[in-house]
Amino acid sequence: MDLKKSENTGVSVNVNLDTTPILYTDNIFMTTNEDGVMVDVCQKLGKTNQLRIVARFGMSRNHAKKFLEELGKLLAMTEGKSETGVSVN
């Protein structure tokens, strides 16, 4: 079991790697209303025109704004780096 500790909150996060795979996504569908945001994460089924939803989650509008801000920071920080953190430019 992988154990990670968040640097910001001191919260320990447990992940069972045997039952919690990382799923690749081809498509993401987002829906919003006055209460929040819903996200369907999908994979394309082979060479067909069909998609399978592999994950679904929702969050409040306020949480979605915070998520967007943190994702933007992470992408900006890692722009032009490989998976190992070595610059590829």
C-alpha positions in Angstrom: 0.0 0.0 0.0 1.4 3.4 -1.0 1.3 6.0 1.8 1.7 9.7 0.9 1.7 12.7 3.2 0.4 16.0 1.9 2.9 18.8 2.4 0.2 21.4 2.8 -2.2 19.8 5.3 -0.3 17.1 7.1 -3.0 14.6 6.1 -1.9 11.0 5.2 -3.4 9.6 2.1 -3.5 5.8 1.6 -3.8 4.2 -1.8 -4.2 0.5 -2.4 -2.3 0.1 -5.7 -3.9 -3.3 -6.3 -7.5 -2.0 -6.4 -6.9 1.7 -7.4 -5.4 1.7 -10.9 -4.5 4.9 -12.8 -6.9 5.1 -15.7 -5.9 6.9 -18.9 -8.5 9.3 -20.3 -9.3 10.1 -23.9 -12.2 12.4 -23.2 -13.7 14.4 -20.4 -17.2 15.7 -20.2 -18.1 18.4 -17.8 -21.5 19.6 -16.7 -22.3 22.5 -14.4 -25.3 23.9 -12.6 -25.8 26.4 -9.8 -24.6 23.9 -7.2 -21.5 22.6 -8.7 -19.5 20.7 -11.4 -19.9 17.1 -12.5 -17.1 15.4 -14.5 -17.2 12.1 -16.5 -13.8 10.8 -17.4 -13.9 8.4 -20.4 -11.8 6.0 -22.5 -12.4 5.3 -26.1 -13.4 1.6 -26.8 -10.8 0.4 -29.4 -11.4 1.6 -32.9 -15.1 2.2 -32.3 -17.0 5.5 -31.8 -18.0 4.5 -28.3 -16.7 5.7 -25.0 -16.7 4.1 -21.5 -17.0 6.2 -18.4 -14.1 5.1 -16.1 -14.5 7.7 -13.4 -17.2 10.2 -12.3 -16.8 12.9 -9.7 -18.5 16.1 -8.7 -17.5 19.1 -6.6 -18.9 22.5 -5.5 -18.3 25.5 -7.7 -16.0 26.9 -5.1 -13.9 23.7 -4.9 -13.8 23.6 -8.8 -12.3 27.1 -8.8 -9.6 26.0 -6.3 -8.9 22.9 -8.3 -8.5 24.8 -11.5 -6.1 27.3 -9.8 -4.0 24.5 -8.3 -3.9 22.5 -11.6 -2.8 25.6 -13.5 0.0 26.2 -11.0 1.1 22.5 -11.3 1.1 22.6 -15.1 3.0 25.9 -15.2 5.6 24.6 -12.8 6.2 21.4 -14.8 5.9 22.9 -18.3 8.8 21.6 -20.5 9.9 18.8 -18.1 9.8 15.1 -18.6 8.2 12.7 -16.2 11.5 12.5 -14.3 11.6 16.3 -13.8 14.5 16.8 -16.2 14.1 19.7 -18.7 13.4 18.5 -22.2 13.9 21.9 -23.9 
